[in-house]
Amino acid sequence: MIIHLSDHFTYPKLLHFTFPSIIMMIFTSIYGVVDGLFVSNFVGKTAFASVNLVMPFLMVLGGIGSMFGTGGGALISKTLGEGDEERAHRYFTMMVRLMLIVGLLLSAAGILLIRPVSYLFGATDAMIGDCVLYGRTVLIFLTAQIIQFAFQSFLITAERPKLGLAVTIAAGVANMVLDALFVGVFRWGLAGAAVATGLSQCVGGLAPLVYFLSRRNDTPLRFAKTHMEVYPLMRACVNGASEMVSSISGSITGILYNYQLMRYAGENGVAAYGVVMYAGFIFIAIFVGYSNGSAPIVGYHYGAGNHKELKSMLRKSLILMGISGAVMVTLGVALSQPLADLFVGYDMDLSVLTVRAFKLCMPAILIMGINIYASAFFTALNNGSVSAVISFLRALVFPVIIILVLPVFFGLDGVWYSLLTGEFLGLIVSVFFLLAKRKEYRY
């Protein structure tokens, strides 16, 4: 069944359309999870802590792809809704060219900076070698990662979410197989895990590029002759900046988490946090996948002036986010012990610490989905400023203050409590903007 952005979306049709995007994001998040699983069990907890320590820096650079994809996708879908396909093709071509250039530049810069950045993030002399090895190897493939993240959004805008799903599954399977081969069989350690991730990102990034270049491309998006237009590129990047802000903010708070955990619990604290975050990646991927999958629908109907459909999309999406959040909290708490055993079962003290971290962190998932969707909703409406404010406050300002303050009163537990507290304050901001802007956008 081909679903068009112009359709009216019931719950079944909405879930049918966004499901491939959700699975795409889950498989994308599996990269880090599988790496962590193999590194922890085959290389050791010091290497595992090193990967978790350097991961925020890698996420910041990879988040550029989300900026191009969400911001560019919102602009393109709005342009399609206005009926100007030729201009949409030009915008699409410009975004792809820009992200190729930016990806190569950031890859080179990241490789040069990874050592001082690792020390800045708190790496010890025992960890620095692993941080640099893993970071530099992954950064070689950064351009492919950026392209992959962007094309996940572009394929949805092109009304081909299932194709995006197929590509992402192929990339995820490649990552798992290569991790098992390089780390489990060949025993290449951290280098093997990083190469496995990089090669799988090549699968996820280059396959969509080849498709859009081929004659089989019969989607509303195609490459066209164009020149770099500064204004629409800047508008798309500014609009998508909220997604990059989320990535950067999450990385900065991750650095602070690691700093406080090293202070209160040492390597074990960082490792326990890593396990919780790996599980959180899967849950967050569901929220982000749905938000990305539904964003082109919002952008199209906004461009077409279908205010009734906008209202319907917002109401349905908030209900779905609330229900799925409740289910995920239940699963996270119930599976805390099995997940701890899977990742760090070789160390009893670390396993106990991980289970407690799960139980104190998971309630934040209950409201996290609403905050993520609220930010994506305003991005789809091409209001990058509001989207960025929501992301900036809930993912950076509130967590930074809370992470520094709560441990003073609650010790190690204060670090775990900070996630829920930050999301609750973020919910207040999200609700405020949704109410304040309802008349302007007539949803």
Helices and strands as residue ranges (DSSP letters): H 11-42, H 45-81, H 85-120, H 125-140, H 142-157, H 161-179, I 180-185, H 189-213, H 230-304, H 307-334, H 336-344, H 348-361, G 362-364, H 365-380, H 384-392, I 393-397, H 398-410, H 412-436, H 438-441
